[in-house]
Amino acid sequence: MGIGLGLVLLLVGLVLVFDVVDVGTQHVDEGPLGWILLVIGGLATVLALVMNRQRAATRHLETRVEERRDLQG
């Protein structure tokens, strides 16, 4: 979810920064809002990738217990 949200924020930020679509807001300047969304989207994507890497590393370090029984008589 984090990577997807970060990419969506990046995309919306780029659309606002480069004036691809005229939103027509009177009270909010689209340029700075686009840069803010661009930075937040980049941070969200990087943090999601770092957290996924840490999660994968801790899964590798989990302790597993194996029980064996001798069935000889």
Number of C-alpha atoms within 10 A of each C-alpha: 7 16 18 13 15 22 17 16 22 24 16 17 24 17 17 22 19 12 13 10 9 9 9 9 8 7 6 9 11 20 15 13 14 22 18 16 21 24 15 17 24 18 15 20 22 15 15 18 14 12 13 14 12 12 11 11 11 10 10 9 8 8 7 5 6 5 4 6 5 5 5 4 3
